[in-house]
Amino acid sequence: MEKTRAFLKKLVPSPVTAILIGLIVYLWFRPPAFVDDLADPAPAVPELAELRGKVVLVNFWATWCPYCRHEMPAMQAFYRDHQARGFEIVAYSIDETQAEVDTFMRDKGYTFPAPLATRAVIEAFGGVSRVPLSFVVDRDGVIRHRIAGQVHAGRLDDLISPLLAAPAPGATR
């Protein structure tokens, strides 16, 4: 019995170790993200011009970014569930080649568009110093939110669902 207690005591982490492990787990699954409310016109980039009248999540990401990879399933689920209501995603990758992005998207089963981010697109959105970075564009082509950090299902619902409930431009209720 004494040997068992001594063995189990060795397995119990110190309080500092337990706190650090808890913090790492928390940050992995729900890292801090900073949301700014904006009312700026969206840049005139071709992908957005084609989506006028829809609510669009513009996301800057990379295949090598763990937070980017972690937010993708929530983005895909939200896209699948809300696309019929006028929701779209344009996920600009900062990777080196379109081939590596296409392979990643295909292997993971993601169906939203993921073009490479050109310098012009990056500059149009004010520069991208870190990823993930997202912008929520309303049906009128106005950036309503800037999200610096990982998006998750609750945040997507909180920020995008009210915009989806608004009528499309020119629609009457």
N, C-alpha and C positions, 0 to 999 in steps of 0.2 A: 504494500500500500504506500509506503514512504517513497519507494522508487517511482511509482506512478505520479505522485504529487510533485516530486522533483522534476520529472520529465515534463509534466504539464506546465510547471512554472517557467521552464525554459521557453515554451511556445508562446507565452503571453508577452505581447510587445510592451515596451515602456509607454507611458502616456504620450510622450513626445512622438514616438514612432507611430502610435495609433492616430494621433492628430494629423501627422504628415500624410499617412496613407489615406485617411478620410478626405483631406484637402485635395490630394491628387485625384482620387475617385470623383469627387464633386466637380473639379475643374474639367475632367475628361468628359463627363456626361452633361454638364451644364456650365460651360465656361462663361465668364462674364461677357456680356455684349452691351454695347452702348447704343441706344436708339436716340437719334435726333429727329425731331419733327421739323419738316421743311415745307416750303411752298414755292419751290423753284421750278421753272420750266425744264422738262427733260431735254437733254442734248439731242440734236438732230442727227442721230445715227440711223443707218438704214434699217436695222432690225427693229428698232422702236417705231419708226415711221409706219412700218407694215402692221403694227399691232395697235395703232390708235383706236380708241374705243374699248380697249380691254385693260384690265388691271395687270400690271407686269412686275414680276420680281426680277430685277437685274442683279445678277450675282457674279462677283469676281472670285475665282477659286483656282486651285491647282491640284493635280492628282497626287502630289507628294505632301500635301498639307493635311495633317490628321484631323483638324477641326473641320476642314472642308469635306473630307470624306465622311465624317461623322454626321454632318448636317444633311447630306444628300438623300438618305432614305426619307426623312421628314419632308423634304422638298418634293420628292417624287410622289409621296402619298398625297400631299396637298394638291399637287398638280393633277393627279389622277382624279381626285374627288371634286375639284373645282373648275376644271378646264371647261366643262359644259356651261358654266356660269360666266365665262368670259375672263378666265385667269390664264396667264401665260408666264413662262419663265424663259429668260435668256441668260444662260450661265457662261459668261466669258471666262475662258481658261487662260491663265498666264503661262501655261506649259510651253515647251519648245516647238512641238509639232502637233498638227491636227490629228495625225495618225495615232499618237499615243492617247489623245483625248478620246477619239472615236473608239479605240479599243477598250479603254476604261469604261466608257458609257455603255457600250454593248455588253461587256462582261458583267457589269452590275445591273443591267436591265433598266437603265434610266432612259426615259423617252423624250425629255425636253431638249431643246436645242442647246448645243455647247460649242459655239465657235471660238476660235482663238481671239484673244483681246489684242487688237492692233494698238499701236502707240496713239493713234488718233482717238480711238474709243476711250482708252485710259485717260488721256488728257481731257476729253470731253466731260468725263465724270470727276474731274478735279484731281486726278492722280490716284494711284493705288499703291500705298506704301506697305500694306500688309493684307493678307487674306485670312479668312473670308471677309468680304465687304459686300454689302447688299444695299440696293435701293428699291423702294416700292413706288411705282409710278401709277397714278390713277388713270381713269378712263379718258380724262381730258389732257393727258400728257404732262401732268405736273408731278414732280417728285414730292411725295408726302413724307417718306421716312428714309433715313440713312441708318443702316445697322452695321456697326463695326464689331464684328465677332460672329460667333456661330448662331444661326437661327435654329429654332426647334419648333415643334408642332404648335405649342401654345402661343408662342410669339407670332408665328405665321397667322394663326387664327385671329389673334387680337388685332394685328395690324392690317390684315388684308380683307377679312370678312366684312367689316363695315364699308369698305370701298366697293366690294362686289355687290352689296345691297343697294348702292347708289345707282340711279338709272344711267344708261349709256348716253353719250352726248346726242341731243336731238330727239331722244325718246320722251314720250309723255306718259304720265302715270294716271 
